[in-house]
Amino acid sequence: MFPSARVINSSIAAGGADGFMPNVETLAMLDPDVVVQWGDRGDDIVAPLRNAGMHTALMRYGTEQFARDSLTLMGEIAGKPDKARRLIAWREAVATEIAAKAAAMPDKRRLKVVYLQRASTGLVVAGANTYSDYYIRLVGGVNAAAELSGALAINAEQLAQWAPDVILLNGFEEQLTPRRIYDDPLLSGAKAAMERRVYKMPIGGYRWDPPSHENPLAWMWLAQLLYPDLFRYDLRKEIEESYQIVYGYRPSLSDIDSVLRLSVNGDARGYDRFTAVAPTPGHAP
């Protein structure tokens, strides 16, 4: 969508222990009007900007409210507050519609879901008080790891004991695919693996699993994935229409295939519903 982004100098992030320490000298050469920095990782990564006299805006991360606050902040910085309000209204409309349908679902229908925040080497699961927990519950699922709080390491035996109906793989580990679960001697015996219900989270302009401006698409995707008889979205149309509004870009059919990761999810149970278009009312912002 924005090929020129590939040549942006990334050395403004000098690194440090967590990779978020700013390189003030490089930033000063850019003469920015404002610098956006994480506001929840301590003052060590903020003080150098403040001491250099740079106007610094801080973003918090990890909840739905923080995601909406960040949209408001960026709308103000970009001089497009109306667009930010439109994107927030889109979130509210989709979340409200999904929550209303999910609330009426009997408990016996609710599927157990696990989101693996890391899985390439070792397993890290998203428990309660995580953003993954929020949207699993939003669409009517049960977070099988809700007995834990935050993101915690687990072993294969614990995952098997939870017997999740569905396993979601993170979008951060790019080489991670459902084969990691299907080919593992222990994990392949999990209910979700035996029923071919392991899915890698989609990725569009940004990943769909953490808080971002594309989350309504992720909610629709997961709702339809878990309960296709209850949620009948034309997700491909939703992607096409929302990307034109969010990015000013009309994705091709192959673009949408890539967003939905058909190459790795295509043989999973029920995923063929995302290859066909069935017109329904639109939900684009």
Protein Blocks (a to p, Z undefined) as FASTA:
>chain_A
ZZmlmmpcfklpnnijnopaccfklmmmnopabdcddfkgojklmmmmmmnopacdddde
hifklmmmmmmmmmmmnopaklmmmmmmmmmmmmmmmmmmmmmpcfklpccddddfbfkg
ocddddehifklmmmmmnopacfklmpgcjddddfklmmmnopabdcddfklmmbcfklm
mmpmklmmpmklmnopaccddddfbcfkbgcfklmmmmmmmmmmmmmmlmccdfklmmmm
mmmmmnopacdfklmmmmnommlmmmpghklmmmpccddddfbZZ
